[in-house]
């Protein structure tokens, strides 16, 4: 079986009886073999979520399956996607002056640990132009001021359209996106920030944490919404610090955990393991074999 015959189906709809039977019956009728399945029934919201990976017989295309699955989805009013499991997601990375997350994503992409196609890097500074163009990735410097913000975001959206980008990653991009842009790209912008918010806002949050004797520092990756840094959370992690460490240690350790959390959030998103559920997310764990199986097939 070739990798082209591996597919992933995601479903979100109102919870009711018969959903799993309808999906599994459809796949069986089409000669497909389910390789992994995860589901969650949220009794609080009345929503049902499911992710299925499966293989198909030779000659059965995603287009054919999508066309025929519509008859299954319609009675349940499903929000659903179906596509090849190993297609690389086209990603735009946005960065300002802190490059640790950008460099980490460039490396993970280059070695295949994160199966994405970085189609552009956008910044409001020129700091990382050489690093990016040396890897044959287009680099756009779009300066942002209070006066030109609408024009700057129009340029950004043009790059999105021209490149066919499916996801924007804010890798420590320090400009606030407009409400209009957040709504237009809803569910397609991922951000990373330190987990001190809202306790330590503004400049030098790690210094503030050090001065307050914080014992745990961490990072949060979330979808971007019009509510600043309050979008649905995808991934979080922490690391312990002690009184013997300096403020500079806090910064160094914080950058490490930020890079790891952002990469894990992107990994979950591109493998269709994340579902929006109001102000929260449903995040299914990686398929058997963890990251390697999802990457290599």
N, C-alpha and C positions, 0 to 999 in steps of 0.2 A: 504494500500500500504506500503510495507516495504521499509526501507532505501536503500536496495540493488537495488530497482527499480527507484532510482533517479539518473539522469545522467547529465553531463555537456558536451556540444559540443562547441568547439572554432574553428573559421574559420578566415583565413587571405588570401586574394588573390587580384588580380587586380580588380579594380572597374568596374563593368559592370551591365547591366540590368539582372534581373531574378534570382539573387542569393538568396534573401530572399524567393521568391516564391518556388524555388527548395528545399530549406531547410525545410520550413514549410510544403510543400507538401509531402516530404519524411516522416517527422515525423507523419503527419496525416495518411498517408497510412499504417504506421506501428502501428497504434493504440496508439501513444504517445500523451501526453498532455503537452504543453508548459506552464511552471510555471513562467518563467522570461526570458526576451530577451533584449539585448542591442546591438546596432550597431553604427558604425561610418564610414563615408565615407570621407577619407582625400583627398580633391581636390588638394592639393599641391603635394602629392606623388602619387596620383592615386591608393591608396590602400584602401581596404575595410576590416573592422574588425567586427566580430560578436561573441557574447557569448550567448548561449541558455541553460537554464536548463529545464529539462523535466522529466516526469514520464512515465514509460512504463507498458504495461500489464504484468502480471505474466508469467514467462517463457521466456521472451525476454531478452537475455543477451547482455552485451556490445560487446562481440565478434561477435555476429550475426549482431548487428547494425553497427559495424565498417566494417564488410565484405560487407554489402549491401550499406553502404553510399559511398563507393569508386566510385560507378557508378555515383553518384551525384557530387562528388568532382572533378573527372577527367576532365570534360569539362571546368571547371573554373580554373583548375590548383591550387586548394586550398591547403594551408598548414593548416592542421586541426588535432584536437585531439578529442577523445570521450572516456569518461570513467565514472566510478561510482563517484558520486558527493562527497561522504563522505569517500573516502579512504585516510588514513593518508599518507602524504608525508614523505619519509625517508630523514632525514636531518643530516648533519655533521656540527657542530659548531666549528669554529676556534677562539682562543682567545690568547692573550699574558698576560699582567699584569693588565689590567683594566677589572674587572669582572662584572661591572654593567649590561651590556647587556646579558652576559651569565646567570647570576643569574635570570634576568627577564625572559629570554626565558625558563629556566628550570622550573620556577614557572608557567608560562602561560601554558606550555605543561602539567605539572602535574595536574593542575586543569581543563584542557580541554578547556581553553580559546583560545588556539592556537593548532588546531588539527594536530600536527606533531609527528612523531616518531623520537626522537633523537637517532641515531644509533651509534654515536661516538662524542667525543670531542677531538680535536687535538690542542696542544699548543706547543710553543717553550720553555715553562717553566713548572715547577711542581706546581705552586701556587694553582691551583684549582683541583688537582687530588682527594683529599679527598672528596670535595664537590660533584664531579661528580660520583665517584665510589660508594659513599653512596646511590646514586639513581640508582644503577645497570646499569650504562652507561659506556661503554668502554672508557678509557682515554689513549691517545697516546701522549707522549712527543717526538716531533721530533725537535731536535736542528737544527738551520739553520745558516750556515756561507756562506761567499762568495765562499769558496772552495767546500762545500758539497751541494750546492743548488740543482743541478740536482738529486742527490741521495735522498735528503729530499723530493723533489716533486714526485719522483718515489714512495717513501713510502706513501705519501699522496694519490696518485692515486690508490695504492694497497688497501688502506683502503676504498676508494670510491667503488672500484670493489667488494671487499669482503663483504661490508655491503649493497650493492645495493643502495647507497645513490643517491637521485635524485637532491638534492640541497645542496650547500655549503654556509654557512653563516659566514661571517667574522665579528665576534662580538668584534670589536676592536683588530683585529689581526694585528700586527704592522710590518709584513714582506711583502715585495712587491713580488707578484706572477709573474712568468716569462710570457713572451708573448705567448709561446707555450702552457702553462697551461691555460691561459685566453682564447685562441682560442679553445682549446679542450673542455673546459667547458662553452663555450659561452651561455649566457642566463640562466646559472645554478649556478652562484656565485653572492651573494648579499652582499654588503658592507655598512657600516655606517661610516659617519664622520661628524665632526662639519662643520657648513656652513660658516666658515670664509675663507675657501679656495677660491681663492688663496691669499686673503689679509694677512692672518696670518698663514704662514707655519712654520714648524719646531717645536721646543720644546715650551711648555707652551702657546698654542694659546689663551687660556682663559685669561691668564695673559696679553698677548699682547692686547687682546680686551679690558680688563679693563683699561689698561694704555692709550688707545686711546679713552676712553669714549663711547664705543659702547652702544647703547640703545636697540638693539635686538640681541639675540643670538639664534642659531637654529641648526638643523641637517638635513642631506641629506642622503637618502638611494638610492643606485643605483646598476645597474648591473656592474660587473667588466669587463673591457676591457683592452687591452694593453696600452691604454692611462690612466695613473695614475689618479684616482679620477675624471675621465671625462666620465664615462660610462652613458648610458641612465638612467635618474632619474625616480625612482618609487614613492617616497614619501618624503615630506619635512614638517617641522614645525618650528615655532619660539616661543620664549617667551620674554617678555619685561623685561628689567632690568633698574635700576636707579643708579644715582650717590651715593645713600646711601648704596649700596651693595658692598661687597668686592670681591676681585678676587676669594676667596674660594667659595663665593656664586655663582659666575659665573660657577665655575667648577661643583658644586652640581646641579644647575639648568640645566646646559648643559648635564650632565649625564642622568637626568630624560628625557629630550626631545629626546636624542639619543635612549634610550631604547624604548620609545613609537613609534618613527618613524620607527625604525628597525622592531618592532613587526607588525606594520601596513603594511609595505612593504612585509614582509613574508606572512602575512594574504592574501594580494592581490595576491601574486604569487601562493600560494598553492591552491587558489580557482579559478585559471585560469582566473583572471581578468586583467592580464597584457599582453600586446602585444608589441613586439619590432617593432618600426617604424623608421628605419634608426637610427639616433642619439638620437631619442626621444622614448617615450613609449606612448601607449594608455592604460589608466587605467580606466576600468569601475567601477562604484560604487558598493558597496555591494548589494546583493539581498534584497528584502523587508524583514523587520525584522532585518536588519543590521547584526551584528556579530552573534547574537544568532541564527538566522535562518540558517546561513551557518554552524554554529557549530553543532547544534542539529538536523537539518533536518526538 
